[in-house]
Structures are given as structure tokens and as C-alpha cells.
Amino acid sequence: MEFFQAVRERQSIRAFKPLPIEPEKLDALFEAVNRAPSAGNLQAFEVVLVEEAENKERLARACFQQAFLAEAPLVLVFFANPERSTPKYGERGELYALQDATIAAAYTQLVAQALGLGSAWVGAFEEQEVREVLQCPAEWIPVCVIPLGHANEKPFHTDRRIAEELFHRWGL
């Protein structure tokens, strides 16, 4: 799929077919995420793959009962890892780690769309519960949860703001 088509057509998918994701699609996705920009190229983020049914169900509960997470064949959880960026950037490194994880997650959604996969950005969760489900280090900061799989729905496209409302010219 052409890049701009992927951008136009990407929508949040909350229903998934019970099909595995093809290994070559996962390889392409992982490669693209690994190439996402990061502050100082420190790649101050971590991605946990959740495939086991019980852990997906526990994760869905940690995400305020968003049951569709457990339906996806794969759930990716993005974490900021400030320990990778604070040595270089000090306190500001925590922000950069959050940005790195966010950029990587956004790449995930666009690449998933280009590969014919569905995804959704889930930002509503109990941080500590997510860490406990995944047994992650306390220093890692959960940023988002992204279920991935073959879409089993075709949501209606929602209206977007027009460019003139989004972009502002200052001092010109």
C-alpha cells in the first residue's frame, strides 16, 4: 500500500479475525519500528509482545476492561525507558524516552495499515497493573497498548479538522 493511502485509510480497529499474523509481516513491522527516529538515536523505548491468551486477558482488564485486546493475535505494549536517555540528557531524557516510544508506536500503526493489518491505540490503563501483568522493570513507563491483527470490522471514517484549523502561522 502506498504511504499516503495508508495514512488516509488508517482507522482504529477493535475487532480482529482469529488468524495469526504472517511472519513476514511481523518481520517488516519490527524492522520499521526499529528504524523509528529517536532522540540522540538512543532508542529509549522497549516493546513487549503479548501473545498468550491469559496475559492478553489480564492486560485487557488492566486497560479498564477493554476486552477487544484479548481478541487480537498480538498485543504490543510500548514503554519509555528513561534509563537509556537520562544519562545523556538529564531530566529532559524522560520526555525524550516518552517521545521515542510514541514515535515507535505511531510507526507501528502506519506500517500495520500498509501491511493490511488493523490496530488501535489504547492509552487508558492502570500503569502499575500493566507492569505487573508483564513483569516489567519499575523504571519502564507504559505509554500505549496496541493490539494487532487482521481486521474483522470496517469502521466508518470519521471527520477530521480542516488544515486551516490545525496549522497556525505566527510572526509572518
Order of alpha helices (4+ residues) and beta strands (2+ residues): alpha-alpha-beta-alpha-alpha-beta-alpha-alpha-beta-alpha-beta-alpha
